[in-house]
Amino acid sequence: MSSSSTLNWRQLVESGDRIFIGSYAAVPNALIKNLIENAKDLHDIEAVHILTTGDNLWTRKEYSDLFKVNSLFIGQGSREAVAQGYADYTPCFQSEIPGLFEDGILPLDVALVMVSPPDEYGYCSFGVSVDIVSAACRNARRVVAQINPSMPRTSGHSYLHIDRIDAWIEHEEPLYELPATPIDRVTEQIGQYVSMLIEDGSTLQFGLGKMPNAVLRYLGNHKDLGVHSEMVGDGIIDLMKRGVINNSRKSFHKGKTITSFCMGSRQLYDFVDKNPHIEFYPTEHVNSPMHIARNDNMVSINSAIEVDLTGQVVSDSLGYNFYSGIGGQVDFIRGASMSRGGKPIIALASTARNGTVSKIVP
């Protein structure tokens, strides 16, 4: 293991390697900048990732000779690159992405990740982003880390021993904070309707965006709710503090809020830090439909771009253009539908663009 403010990338990465880039609010921005600045002779590095935040320098056309982007979920940073054809998109259920690494379908040469400083036993924490990062580090030939003192230490299966890290830099930076999205009147009304479908004692999954947040606003009078969700955001804080979410009636991971990553405000990151009531597990565990179904009365709450009259749901594209990706939505719809008393819910407004475009199509 080596540590330096400027890493010797020629010893870590070769032209043609496939690298993994950490996810969500734990994108190792300092590592990416360091690589770009100090590996100018390299080329054709395949960069694999899911949703990422920040500058997303590796997706810029000016670096297309250095990086060949393979996005497993399209976010704002990679959307233009995919649309313009200088980045690829590989659709995959989120629960199955770790298997691509494990089975050698997408063998990884290097994983670039962000972790917390090690504890007295040498264990760093993946913090806010365990998801597929854990599988990437298990299967990559080399692991290069940005050790960030701002990264919280989270409970569950979120640890990586420093002996597994081949090289690292210490660079403190604030974690990405997800801007709060204003909730309009229609979304708030839908949130109220959906809350009426949720019974006391249910276990919940909710995705990103204003629709799940609108639902959470109306759960204050519910009792004994649980959480088994791919992600959690700021909406859980008040409900957990008030005991509305206490996980007491869960039939799987009883007593614990289960997730694979979180994204929100600094308040959320402080809330999950060393919090024994919230456990982070890898995607292959959290998103497994069979594991999800072990929760009785499992309710999955997701949104969509449009639905047709036969009930088909579009969540990943606008016409012929890719917009996001499959992610974990299908995993949780399947799991909730198999759960005893479960309810998979797709919630969306019926129109867009101030009521001029229908989101319900033939």
C-alpha positions as CSV (number, residue, x, y, z in Angstrom):
1,M,0.0,0.0,0.0
2,S,1.3,3.5,-0.9
3,S,0.1,6.9,0.0
4,S,1.0,10.1,-1.9
5,S,-0.6,13.4,-2.8
6,T,0.3,12.4,-6.4
7,L,-0.1,8.7,-7.2
8,N,2.0,6.8,-9.6
9,W,-0.8,6.0,-12.0
10,R,1.5,4.2,-14.4
11,Q,1.9,1.5,-11.7
12,L,-1.8,1.4,-11.0
13,V,-3.6,1.7,-14.4
14,E,-2.7,0.6,-17.9
15,S,-4.1,1.7,-21.2
16,G,-7.1,-0.5,-22.0
17,D,-7.9,-1.2,-18.3
18,R,-11.4,-1.3,-17.0
19,I,-11.9,0.9,-13.9
20,F,-14.8,1.3,-11.6
21,I,-15.7,4.8,-10.2
22,G,-17.5,5.1,-6.9
23,S,-21.2,6.0,-6.7
24,Y,-23.7,8.6,-5.7
25,A,-22.4,11.1,-3.0
26,A,-19.1,9.1,-2.7
27,V,-17.6,9.9,-6.1
28,P,-13.8,10.1,-5.5
29,N,-13.4,13.4,-7.3
30,A,-9.8,14.0,-6.1
31,L,-8.7,10.6,-7.5
32,I,-10.3,11.4,-10.9
33,K,-8.6,14.8,-11.1
34,N,-5.3,13.3,-10.0
35,L,-5.5,10.6,-12.7
36,I,-6.3,13.1,-15.4
37,E,-3.5,15.4,-14.4
38,N,-0.8,12.6,-14.1
39,A,-1.6,9.9,-16.6
40,K,-1.6,11.8,-19.9
41,D,0.1,9.0,-21.8
42,L,-2.8,6.5,-21.0
43,H,-5.7,5.9,-23.3
44,D,-8.8,3.8,-23.8
45,I,-9.5,3.3,-20.1
46,E,-13.1,1.9,-19.7
47,A,-14.8,3.8,-16.9
48,V,-17.7,1.8,-15.4
49,H,-20.1,3.4,-13.0
50,I,-23.8,3.9,-11.9
51,L,-25.3,7.2,-10.9
52,T,-22.5,9.7,-10.1
53,T,-22.5,13.3,-8.8
54,G,-20.2,16.2,-9.1
55,D,-18.2,17.3,-12.1
56,N,-18.1,13.9,-13.8
57,L,-14.9,15.0,-15.6
58,W,-14.4,11.5,-17.2
59,T,-17.6,11.9,-19.2
60,R,-16.4,15.1,-21.0
61,K,-15.7,14.9,-24.7
62,E,-12.3,16.5,-24.2
63,Y,-11.2,13.3,-22.3
64,S,-12.8,10.8,-24.6
65,D,-9.4,9.5,-25.7
66,L,-8.5,8.8,-22.1
67,F,-11.8,7.4,-21.0
68,K,-14.4,5.2,-22.7
69,V,-17.4,5.6,-20.5
70,N,-19.7,2.6,-19.8
71,S,-22.6,3.8,-17.6
72,L,-24.8,1.3,-15.9
73,F,-27.2,4.0,-14.9
74,I,-27.5,7.4,-16.7
75,G,-27.4,10.5,-14.6
76,Q,-27.0,14.1,-15.4
77,G,-23.3,13.8,-15.8
78,S,-23.3,11.0,-18.4
79,R,-26.7,11.8,-20.2
80,E,-25.2,14.0,-22.9
81,A,-22.3,11.7,-23.5
82,V,-24.6,8.7,-24.0
83,A,-26.9,10.8,-26.2
84,Q,-24.0,12.1,-28.3
85,G,-22.6,8.6,-28.7
86,Y,-19.2,9.0,-27.1
87,A,-20.3,7.0,-24.0
88,D,-22.1,3.6,-23.7
89,Y,-25.0,2.5,-21.6
90,T,-25.4,-1.0,-20.3
91,P,-28.9,-1.6,-18.9
92,C,-29.0,-4.0,-16.0
93,F,-31.1,-4.7,-12.9
94,Q,-29.3,-3.1,-10.0
95,S,-29.4,-6.4,-8.1
96,E,-27.5,-8.2,-10.9
97,I,-24.7,-5.6,-11.4
98,P,-22.4,-7.2,-8.7
99,G,-22.7,-10.5,-10.6
100,L,-21.2,-8.9,-13.7
101,F,-18.1,-8.3,-11.6
102,E,-18.2,-11.6,-9.7
103,D,-18.7,-13.7,-12.9
104,G,-16.1,-12.0,-15.0
105,I,-18.6,-10.5,-17.5
106,L,-17.2,-7.1,-16.6
107,P,-13.9,-7.9,-14.9
108,L,-12.4,-4.9,-13.1
109,D,-8.8,-4.0,-13.1
110,V,-9.0,-1.0,-10.7
111,A,-11.7,0.3,-8.4
112,L,-11.5,4.0,-7.5
113,V,-13.5,4.7,-4.3
114,M,-14.0,7.1,-1.5
115,V,-13.9,5.8,2.1
116,S,-13.6,7.1,5.7
117,P,-10.3,7.1,7.6
118,P,-9.5,3.7,9.1
119,D,-10.5,2.9,12.7
120,E,-8.1,1.5,15.3
121,Y,-8.5,-2.0,13.7
122,G,-7.7,-0.7,10.2
123,Y,-11.2,-0.7,8.8
124,C,-12.3,2.1,6.6
125,S,-16.1,2.6,5.9
126,F,-17.7,3.0,2.6
127,G,-20.0,5.4,4.5
128,V,-22.9,6.7,2.5
129,S,-22.3,4.4,-0.5
130,V,-22.0,0.6,-0.1
131,D,-24.3,-0.4,-3.0
132,I,-22.2,-1.9,-5.8
133,V,-18.9,-0.3,-4.5
134,S,-18.5,-3.2,-2.2
135,A,-18.6,-5.8,-5.0
136,A,-16.3,-3.7,-7.1
137,C,-13.6,-3.6,-4.4
138,R,-14.0,-7.4,-3.8
139,N,-13.4,-8.2,-7.5
140,A,-11.0,-5.5,-8.7
141,R,-7.3,-6.5,-9.1
142,R,-6.4,-3.2,-7.4
143,V,-8.2,-0.7,-5.2
144,V,-7.3,3.0,-5.1
145,A,-9.0,5.1,-2.4
146,Q,-9.6,8.7,-1.6
147,I,-9.7,8.8,2.2
148,N,-12.1,11.5,3.2
149,P,-12.4,12.6,6.8
150,S,-15.8,14.0,6.0
151,M,-17.1,10.5,5.2
152,P,-19.4,9.2,8.0
153,R,-18.9,5.7,9.4
154,T,-22.0,3.6,8.8
155,S,-23.2,0.4,10.4
156,G,-23.8,-2.9,8.6
157,H,-21.5,-4.5,6.0
158,S,-19.8,-1.2,5.1
159,Y,-16.2,-1.9,5.8
160,L,-13.0,-2.2,3.8
161,H,-9.7,-3.1,5.5
162,I,-6.9,-0.8,4.7
163,D,-4.7,-3.8,3.7
164,R,-7.1,-4.3,0.7
165,I,-6.3,-0.8,-0.5
166,D,-3.3,-0.7,-2.9
167,A,-2.8,3.0,-2.9
168,W,-4.5,6.0,-1.5
169,I,-4.6,9.8,-1.0
170,E,-6.1,11.6,1.9
171,H,-8.2,14.5,0.6
172,E,-11.0,16.1,2.6
173,E,-14.0,17.5,0.8
174,P,-17.7,18.0,1.6
175,L,-19.9,15.2,0.4
176,Y,-22.3,16.0,-2.4
177,E,-25.6,17.3,-1.0
178,L,-28.7,16.6,-3.0
179,P,-30.7,19.9,-3.5
180,A,-34.1,19.9,-1.9
181,T,-36.8,19.7,-4.7
182,P,-39.9,21.9,-4.1
183,I,-43.0,19.8,-4.0
184,D,-45.8,21.2,-6.1
185,R,-49.5,21.0,-5.2
186,V,-50.2,18.0,-7.5
187,T,-47.3,16.0,-6.2
188,E,-48.3,16.7,-2.6
189,Q,-51.9,15.5,-3.3
190,I,-50.5,12.3,-4.9
191,G,-48.3,11.8,-1.8
192,Q,-51.4,12.1,0.4
193,Y,-53.3,9.5,-1.7
194,V,-50.4,7.1,-1.6
195,S,-50.0,7.4,2.2
196,M,-53.5,6.2,2.5
197,L,-52.5,2.9,0.8
198,I,-49.8,2.3,3.5
199,E,-51.0,0.4,6.6
200,D,-49.4,0.5,10.0
201,G,-46.6,-2.0,10.3
202,S,-45.7,-1.9,6.6
203,T,-42.1,-1.9,5.4
204,L,-41.2,0.8,2.9
205,Q,-39.0,1.3,-0.1
206,F,-38.8,4.6,-1.8
207,G,-36.8,6.1,-4.6
208,L,-35.2,9.5,-5.3
209,G,-37.2,12.6,-6.1
210,K,-40.1,14.7,-4.9
211,M,-42.7,12.0,-5.2
212,P,-41.4,9.7,-2.4
213,N,-40.7,12.8,-0.3
214,A,-44.3,13.9,-0.7
215,V,-45.4,10.5,0.6
216,L,-43.2,10.6,3.6
217,R,-44.7,14.0,4.6
218,Y,-48.0,12.2,5.2
219,L,-46.8,9.3,7.3
220,G,-46.5,11.1,10.6
221,N,-49.6,9.5,12.1
222,H,-48.7,5.9,11.0
223,K,-47.3,3.4,13.5
224,D,-44.5,0.9,13.5
225,L,-43.2,1.4,9.9
226,G,-40.1,-0.2,8.7
227,V,-37.6,0.6,5.9
228,H,-35.9,-1.8,3.5
229,S,-34.9,0.5,0.6
230,E,-32.1,0.8,-1.9
231,M,-31.6,4.3,-0.8
232,V,-32.7,6.6,2.0
233,G,-32.9,10.4,2.1
234,D,-33.7,13.2,4.5
235,G,-37.3,12.2,4.8
236,I,-36.5,9.4,7.2
237,I,-34.9,11.6,9.8
238,D,-37.9,13.1,11.5
239,L,-40.0,9.8,11.2
240,M,-37.2,7.8,12.9
241,K,-36.7,10.4,15.6
242,R,-40.4,10.4,16.3
243,G,-40.6,6.6,16.4
244,V,-42.9,6.3,13.4
245,I,-40.2,4.3,11.7
246,N,-39.0,1.9,14.3
247,N,-38.8,-1.4,12.3
248,S,-40.4,-3.3,15.1
249,R,-42.8,-5.3,12.9
250,K,-40.4,-6.2,10.2
251,S,-40.0,-9.9,9.4
252,F,-36.5,-9.5,7.9
253,H,-33.8,-7.4,9.6
254,K,-36.2,-6.6,12.4
255,G,-35.4,-3.5,14.3
256,K,-33.1,-2.0,11.6
257,T,-33.5,0.4,8.7
258,I,-31.8,-1.3,5.8
259,T,-30.4,0.5,2.8
260,S,-27.4,0.4,0.4
261,F,-26.8,4.1,0.0
262,C,-28.0,7.5,1.2
263,M,-28.0,10.8,-0.5
264,G,-29.3,14.1,0.8
265,S,-28.2,16.9,3.1
266,R,-25.3,17.1,5.6
267,Q,-27.9,16.6,8.3
268,L,-28.6,13.2,6.8
269,Y,-24.9,12.3,6.6
270,D,-24.5,13.3,10.3
271,F,-27.6,11.2,11.2
272,V,-26.3,8.0,9.6
273,D,-22.8,8.5,11.1
274,K,-22.3,5.6,13.7
275,N,-26.1,5.2,13.9
276,P,-26.7,1.5,14.9
277,H,-30.4,1.8,13.9
278,I,-29.4,2.1,10.2
279,E,-27.5,-0.6,8.5
280,F,-25.9,-0.4,5.0
281,Y,-25.5,-3.6,2.9
282,P,-24.3,-4.3,-0.6
283,T,-26.8,-4.1,-3.5
284,E,-26.9,-7.8,-4.0
285,H,-28.3,-8.2,-0.6
286,V,-30.6,-5.2,-0.3
287,N,-32.0,-5.4,-3.9
288,S,-32.5,-9.1,-4.1
289,P,-36.2,-9.6,-4.8
290,M,-36.1,-12.8,-2.6
291,H,-34.8,-10.8,0.3
292,I,-37.2,-7.9,-0.3
293,A,-40.1,-10.4,-0.3
294,R,-39.1,-11.7,3.1
295,N,-40.6,-8.5,4.5
296,D,-44.3,-8.9,5.0
297,N,-46.4,-6.0,3.9
298,M,-43.6,-4.7,1.8
299,V,-44.6,-1.4,0.0
300,S,-42.5,-0.1,-2.9
301,I,-43.1,3.5,-3.9
302,N,-41.6,4.6,-7.2
303,S,-42.4,7.1,-9.9
304,A,-42.3,6.9,-13.7
305,I,-42.1,9.0,-16.8
306,E,-45.2,7.6,-18.4
307,V,-47.6,4.6,-18.4
308,D,-49.8,3.2,-21.1
309,L,-53.3,2.0,-21.0
310,T,-52.2,-1.7,-20.6
311,G,-50.2,-0.8,-17.5
312,Q,-46.7,-0.8,-19.0
313,V,-44.4,1.6,-17.2
314,V,-41.6,3.7,-18.7
315,S,-39.1,5.0,-16.1
316,D,-35.8,5.1,-18.1
317,S,-36.4,6.8,-21.4
318,L,-38.0,9.7,-23.2
319,G,-39.2,8.4,-26.5
320,Y,-36.0,6.9,-28.1
321,N,-33.7,8.7,-25.8
322,F,-32.2,7.1,-22.7
323,Y,-32.9,9.3,-19.7
324,S,-31.9,7.3,-16.6
325,G,-31.8,3.6,-16.3
326,I,-33.3,0.5,-14.8
327,G,-31.8,0.9,-11.4
328,G,-33.5,-0.9,-8.5
329,Q,-37.1,-0.1,-9.4
330,V,-37.9,-3.5,-11.0
331,D,-36.1,-5.3,-8.2
332,F,-38.4,-3.8,-5.6
333,I,-41.5,-4.1,-7.7
334,R,-40.8,-7.8,-8.0
335,G,-40.0,-8.1,-4.3
336,A,-43.1,-6.2,-3.1
337,S,-45.3,-8.2,-5.4
338,M,-44.0,-11.5,-3.9
339,S,-44.3,-10.2,-0.3
340,R,-47.2,-11.4,1.8
341,G,-49.5,-8.4,1.9
342,G,-47.1,-6.4,-0.3
343,K,-47.9,-3.5,-2.6
344,P,-45.8,-2.3,-5.5
345,I,-46.9,1.3,-6.2
346,I,-46.1,3.5,-9.2
347,A,-47.1,7.1,-8.5
348,L,-47.0,9.9,-11.1
349,A,-49.0,13.0,-12.2
350,S,-51.2,12.4,-15.2
351,T,-49.8,15.3,-17.2
352,A,-46.6,17.2,-17.7
353,R,-45.6,20.7,-19.1
354,N,-48.4,22.5,-17.2
355,G,-51.0,20.0,-18.2
356,T,-50.3,20.1,-21.9
357,V,-48.7,16.7,-22.3
358,S,-50.4,13.4,-21.1
359,K,-48.2,10.9,-19.2
360,I,-50.8,8.3,-19.8
361,V,-50.5,7.1,-23.4
362,P,-52.1,4.5,-25.6
